[in-house]
Amino acid sequence: MEDIEKIREQFPITKHRIFLNHAAQSPLPKPVADAVCKWIDDFSNFGHTSIEWNNGGKSFFAKLIGAKTKEIALVENTSVGMNIAANVLNYPQDAKVVTTDLEYPSAVYPWLRKRLGVRVHYVKNVDGKILLEDVEKAVDDKTVALTVSHVEYVNGFRNDLRALSEIAHKHGAYLIVDAIQSAGAIQIDVKRDDVDFLTAACYKWLLSPPGAGYLYVKEELIEEFEPPFAGWASVKPEVFETIDFWDIWSLKLSETASRFEIGSPGYTSFIGATEALKMLLNFGIENVEKRILKLTDRLIEVLKNLGLKLQTPEEKQYRSGIVLSKVDKPMEVVKSLRDKGIIISARANGLRISPHFYNTEAEIDKLVEDIKKCK
């Protein structure tokens, strides 16, 4: 990765704040903000823009997660992607879905709706970890889906997607992944890990405006499912690439993941997301992950030296960009830090700290020094 100071020049936030809250919502890098502003300005003044649409950045997201462009659909956010996955599946009598007790609502709520009539089984964490042997006990032949976050939002525990897909597929179940806390921070390979569905909004680690997200559907599953909603964006290209009247007498669904799209997307947000994806791919997601884990290594070390209890597993295979540490009165600590220009979150009776690759060791040290003053 190039010199960190050159990278930081692309992040205006570094001139004003120490921002360590990317697990919540990221500030926009300058190239992303510039692209969004140009898009808006062009349309405001001329009714068109010279910025290439690039199909909403599908090809770039596909490259990021090791997928094919045809396997990617545009969605507004993670919740929409998870709801699509939940509503295309079939649920026989006594069917169940397995999840964990560490999940964000987006990964669970779609299956709690009475209309689906499915039982939800929660695998309980053990000291902040989801143990594979507990997942194996929970998943059986009545399980339709195993739905998890790649990285758990509270403490940053990273699930082993390959191991989970093997457990799910052994019983004929699908693996459905919420990747909002991993996409843009750590490497993802949906083919290696044999993931069935994966979705992520872009406003966290993908450094994009809200309103843009992607849904991956494994190629061989695309035409197996009918979308829960249908609109002009759901159909084959030849239906709408015409100067004649639309065919409104038959529904010719796309043979790609676009069949799960409905109508006009949030163009402005996807222009920003495309620029952010190009930037991350240019840096190299493997370099981004390496840098983030180096920063969280430093963070874990200094927090422990301060005598604070960690709630984030320290083993390398479980690590991500999120570190959670216990403190007394976390809300007060977060407010005190914010007053000093340091941005983190209070979660689960602790401090959730989530640096990105452009942050520095000096910012980590400054954070911990100010936490020490709050104790």
Buried (B, 14 or more C-beta within 10 A) or exposed (E): BEEEEEBBEBBBBBEEBBBBBBBBEBBBBBBBBBBBEBBBEBBEEEEEBEBEEBBBBBBBBBBBBBBBBBBBBBBBBBBBBBBBBBBBBEBEEEBBBBBBEBBBEBBBBBBEEEEBEBBBBEBEBEEBBBEBEBBBEBBEEBBBBBBBBBBBBBBBBBBBBBEBBBBBBEBEBBBBBBBBBBBBBBBBBBEEBBBBBBBBBBBBBBBBBBBBBBBBBBBEBBEEBEBEEBEEBBBBEEBEEEEEEEBEEEEEBBEBBBBBBBEEBBBBBBBBBBBBBBBBBEBBBEBBBBBBBEBBBBBBEBBEEBEBEBBBBEEEEBBBBBBBBBBEEBEEBBEBBEEBEBBBBBBBEBBBBBBBBBBBBEBBEBBBEBBEEBE
